[in-house]
Amino acid sequence: MRSPLDRRITSGSGSIDMESHSVPARVLVVGTGFIAAQHAAAIHAEPRLELAGVVDIDPGRAAAASRANGGVPWFTDLGAALAETGADGCVVCTPNDTHADIAVQVAAAGAHLLIEKPLATDVAGARRAVTAFARAGRVLMPAHSHRHYDYALAVREAIGSGDLGAVDLVRLSILGGWIWPDWRGWMLDPARSGGHALHNGVHLLDLVTWWTGDTPETVYARGRRRTAPELGIHDYLEMTVGFAGGAVAVCEMSRGHAPTSYARRDVLVTGTGGILTLPWDAEAGTVTDESGTALLPPGGTDGFATQIAAWADALTGAPPAVTGADGLLAVAMGVAAERSIADGRPVRVADVLEEAA
């Protein structure tokens, strides 16, 4: 069931002609946890989008999210929400193991999708989602939010400018303390989250691939349980990615540092023509080459607002800032990292992708 707003959906590209009709696209937020509140705030701030309702299997959480968002309709069933609101799109913020099935359901309803990373907990699920949206002719954009923050954009631009020459090493560290409420959180269950390499580490794996613009060939990883040996996931990760062009990326991800308020991010990129450094506590990063040292611009942009604007652009016909294929590759790299931790050896990304082909 679709609403009269369907007049804005073009039959060719599946894009929404929001500008010519001056009617915002109606969007459901599915899942009402912490991250959903950030997505909802970004929707409210984007004039091309309108929050049509919220969905959560827990009626108490759904009702609370409704009240927090001005009394929008709330639902406990996604199918009913799509049918009753005629929503043009969904922003999905549910546990990772639900992503693939929800994506297929949204595609079948003819709606567009911005879905929290990872796209799925395995390659087969990610491939199902990508295929469903390709057949439906609708926009699928995995929410790899770090791509939309100033630091990531600055590194991408510096590498793309050619000032660093051919990149040979990327080192990215994102270290933090415990952020989860208690030991019952689904993200601590590897069967639900896919493991920490898929839940949080995938941010880094996606970023270094996007920055280099190269094909990842191998992932070699190790993990530690810093918080407690009983922890179901490795809350500290070291992941080394080997790229087809010869570059290496070393990714360090932690949610096990103390104190819990600890937060640090460091970026180092070396190339044949220069070095980029972007420390967490600096006003701005630097690029050093034979001509001297230059400052990168300081950041401050809300990455969630930039991400939702990019999704709105895609609904009007622009290429998605993150594609379904990007999300699929990131899932394969996360799976490779988890497998490498278990086996103690490098894992070929192509092998992981081929298993579900």
C-alpha positions in Angstrom: 0.0 0.0 0.0 1.5 3.3 -1.1 0.3 6.9 -0.4 -0.5 9.7 -2.9 3.1 10.7 -2.3 4.0 8.1 -4.9 3.6 10.8 -7.5 7.1 11.8 -6.4 8.6 8.5 -7.3 9.9 8.3 -10.8 9.5 5.0 -12.7 13.0 5.1 -14.2 15.5 5.8 -11.4 13.4 5.3 -8.3 14.4 8.8 -7.2 12.1 11.3 -5.5 11.4 14.6 -7.2 11.2 16.6 -4.0 12.4 19.9 -5.4 9.8 20.3 -8.1 6.9 19.3 -5.8 8.3 21.0 -2.6 7.0 18.0 -0.6 9.4 16.3 1.8 10.0 12.6 1.7 8.3 10.8 4.5 10.7 8.6 6.5 10.2 6.0 9.2 12.9 5.4 11.9 13.0 1.7 12.7 14.5 0.9 16.1 14.5 3.5 18.8 17.8 3.1 20.7 20.5 5.7 21.2 21.7 5.9 17.6 18.1 6.3 16.4 17.8 9.5 18.3 20.7 11.0 16.4 19.2 9.9 13.1 15.8 11.4 14.1 17.4 14.7 15.0 19.2 14.8 11.6 15.8 14.1 9.8 14.2 17.0 11.7 17.0 19.3 10.6 16.8 18.3 6.9 14.0 20.2 5.1 13.7 17.6 2.3 12.7 14.9 4.8 9.8 14.5 7.3 9.6 12.0 10.1 6.5 9.9 9.3 6.7 7.6 12.4 8.8 5.4 14.6 8.9 1.6 14.8 10.1 -0.7 17.6 9.0 -4.2 18.6 8.8 -2.9 22.2 5.6 -0.8 22.5 7.0 1.2 25.5 10.1 2.2 23.6 8.1 3.0 20.5 5.7 5.2 22.4 8.5 7.0 24.2 10.2 7.7 20.9 7.0 9.0 19.6 6.7 11.5 22.5 10.3 12.5 22.0 9.6 13.4 18.4 6.5 15.5 18.7 3.9 12.7 18.9 4.5 11.1 15.5 2.7 7.8 14.9 4.4 4.8 16.4 4.2 1.1 15.5 5.5 -2.3 16.6 5.2 -3.8 13.2 7.3 -2.5 10.2 4.8 -3.9 7.6 1.9 -2.0 9.2 4.0 1.1 9.5 4.9 1.1 5.8 1.3 0.4 4.8 -0.3 3.0 7.0 2.1 5.8 6.5 3.0 5.2 2.8 6.6 6.1 3.9 9.0 6.8 1.1 12.0 5.6 3.0 13.3 4.0 6.2 16.2 4.7 8.5 17.0 1.3 10.2 18.7 1.3 13.6 18.0 -2.3 14.8 20.4 -5.0 16.0 22.8 -6.2 13.3 21.3 -9.7 12.9 18.0 -8.2 11.8 19.4 -5.9 9.0 19.3 -8.2 6.0 15.6 -9.3 6.5 14.5 -5.8 7.2 16.3 -4.5 4.1 14.6 -7.0 1.9 11.2 -6.1 3.5 11.8 -2.4 2.8 12.8 -3.0 -0.8 9.7 -5.2 -1.3 7.6 -2.3 -0.1 9.1 0.0 -2.7 10.8 2.3 -0.1 14.4 3.6 0.1 16.8 2.7 2.9 19.5 4.2 5.0 20.6 1.4 7.3 23.0 1.4 10.2 26.3 -0.5 9.6 27.0 -3.3 9.1 24.7 -4.0 6.2 24.4 -7.6 7.6 26.3 -10.0 9.8 27.4 -12.2 6.9 28.1 -11.8 3.2 25.0 -13.8 2.1 22.7 -11.4 4.0 24.5 -8.4 2.6 24.2 -9.7 -0.9 20.5 -10.4 -0.4 19.9 -6.8 0.6 21.9 -5.4 -2.4 20.1 -7.6 -4.8 16.7 -6.7 -3.4 17.3 -3.0 -3.9 18.8 -3.4 -7.3 15.6 -5.2 -8.4 13.4 -2.7 -6.7 15.2 0.3 -8.2 15.4 2.0 -4.9 18.2 3.6 -3.0 20.2 1.5 -0.5 22.8 3.5 1.5 24.6 1.8 4.4 25.2 4.3 7.2 29.0 4.3 7.4 28.8 7.6 9.3 32.5 8.2 9.7 32.8 8.9 6.0 30.7 12.1 6.6 32.9 13.6 9.4 35.4 16.4 8.7 38.4 14.3 9.6 37.6 11.6 7.2 36.7 14.0 4.4 40.0 15.9 4.9 42.0 12.7 4.7 40.1 11.6 1.6 40.7 15.0 -0.1 44.4 15.1 0.8 45.0 11.6 -0.7 42.9 12.4 -3.7 44.8 15.6 -4.4 47.9 13.6 -5.1 50.0 15.7 -2.7 51.0 12.6 -0.8 52.0 10.7 -3.9 51.3 6.9 -3.9 50.0 5.9 -0.5 52.0 3.0 1.1 50.8 3.1 4.7 47.6 4.2 6.5 47.4 3.9 10.3 44.0 4.7 11.9 43.4 4.3 15.7 40.0 4.9 17.3 40.3 4.2 21.0 37.6 4.6 23.6 36.2 3.3 26.8 33.1 1.1 27.6 29.9 2.6 26.2 27.4 -0.2 26.5 24.8 -0.2 29.3 25.5 -3.7 30.8 26.4 -7.2 29.9 23.0 -8.0 28.4 23.5 -5.7 25.4 22.9 -7.5 22.1 26.1 -5.9 20.7 28.1 -8.1 23.2 26.6 -11.3 21.7 28.6 -12.2 18.6 25.6 -14.1 17.2 23.6 -10.9 17.1 26.3 -8.3 16.4 28.6 -10.4 14.2 31.5 -9.6 16.5 33.3 -6.4 17.2 35.0 -6.3 13.9 31.6 -6.1 12.2 29.9 -3.9 14.8 32.5 -1.1 15.3 35.7 -2.2 13.5 33.9 -2.1 10.2 34.0 1.8 10.5 37.8 1.6 10.2 37.9 -1.1 7.5 35.5 0.9 5.4 37.4 4.2 5.9 40.8 2.9 5.0 39.4 1.3 1.8 37.6 4.5 0.9 40.6 6.6 1.5 43.0 4.5 -0.5 40.5 3.8 -3.3 42.1 0.4 -3.6 41.0 -3.2 -3.5 41.5 -4.9 -0.1 43.0 -8.3 -0.6 43.8 -9.7 2.9 42.8 -8.9 6.5 45.0 -10.1 9.3 43.6 -9.4 12.8 43.9 -10.2 16.5 41.6 -9.3 19.3 41.7 -9.0 23.0 39.1 -8.9 25.8 40.4 -6.0 27.8 37.3 -5.4 30.0 36.9 -9.0 31.2 37.9 -12.5 30.0 34.2 -13.5 30.1 33.3 -10.9 27.5 31.6 -12.5 24.4 33.4 -10.2 21.9 36.9 -8.8 21.5 36.6 -5.2 22.7 40.1 -4.4 21.4 41.1 -5.1 17.8 44.2 -4.8 15.6 43.4 -5.3 12.0 45.9 -5.1 9.1 44.6 -4.8 5.6 46.7 -5.5 2.5 45.6 -3.8 -0.7 46.1 -4.9 -4.3 48.2 -1.8 -5.1 50.7 -2.6 -2.3 49.5 -0.2 0.4 49.0 -1.5 4.0 46.5 -0.2 6.5 46.8 -0.8 10.2 43.5 -0.3 12.1 43.3 -0.2 15.9 39.8 -0.2 17.5 39.0 -0.3 21.2 36.0 0.0 23.5 37.9 -1.5 26.4 40.1 1.4 27.5 39.9 3.0 30.9 38.6 5.4 32.1 35.3 4.8 30.3 35.4 8.5 29.2 38.6 8.0 27.3 38.4 8.9 23.6 41.2 9.3 21.1 41.6 9.1 17.3 44.8 9.3 15.4 45.5 9.2 11.6 48.8 8.7 9.9 49.1 8.4 6.1 52.5 8.1 4.4 53.1 8.2 0.7 55.9 8.6 -1.8 55.4 12.4 -1.8 54.6 13.3 1.8 53.1 12.5 5.2 49.7 13.3 6.7 49.1 13.4 10.4 45.8 14.0 12.1 46.0 13.7 15.9 42.8 13.8 18.0 43.9 16.7 20.2 45.3 19.0 17.5 43.5 22.1 16.1 44.0 20.6 12.7 46.1 17.9 11.0 49.2 18.5 8.8 50.4 17.5 5.4 54.2 17.6 5.0 55.9 17.3 1.6 59.0 18.7 -0.1 57.5 22.2 -0.2 56.9 22.3 3.6 54.1 21.7 6.1 50.5 22.8 5.6 47.5 22.6 8.0 44.4 20.7 7.2 41.2 22.6 8.0 39.8 22.0 11.5 36.5 20.0 11.8 33.2 20.7 13.4 30.5 19.3 11.1 27.7 17.0 12.4 28.4 13.8 10.5 24.8 12.6 11.0 23.4 15.7 9.5 25.8 15.5 6.6 25.0 11.8 6.1 21.2 12.4 6.1 21.7 15.2 3.6 23.7 12.9 1.4 20.9 10.3 1.6 18.3 13.0 0.6 20.5 13.9 -2.3 20.5 10.2 -3.4 16.7 10.2 -3.2 16.6 13.0 -5.7 18.9 11.2 -8.2 22.4 11.8 -7.0 24.8 8.8 -6.6 24.7 7.4 -3.0 27.6 8.6 -0.9 27.9 4.9 0.2 26.7 2.2 -2.1 25.3 -1.2 -1.4 28.5 -2.6 -2.9 30.5 -0.6 -0.4 28.4 -2.1 2.4 28.8 -5.6 1.1 32.6 -5.2 0.9 32.8 -3.8 4.4 30.9 -6.8 5.7 33.3 -9.2 3.9 36.2 -7.4 5.5 34.6 -7.6 8.9 33.9 -11.3 8.5 37.5 -11.8 7.3 38.8 -10.0 10.5 36.7 -12.1 12.8 37.8 -15.3 11.0 41.5 -14.2 11.2 41.2 -13.6 14.9 39.8 -17.2 15.3 42.3 -18.9 13.0 45.4 -16.8 13.6 46.2 -16.2 9.9 45.5 -13.7 7.2 42.2 -14.2 5.4 41.6 -13.3 1.7 38.6 -11.0 1.2 37.9 -12.5 -2.2 37.5 -16.0 -0.5 34.9 -14.6 1.9 33.0 -12.9 -1.0 33.1 -16.0 -3.1 31.6 -18.2 -0.4 28.2 -16.5 -0.7 28.3 -15.8 -4.5 
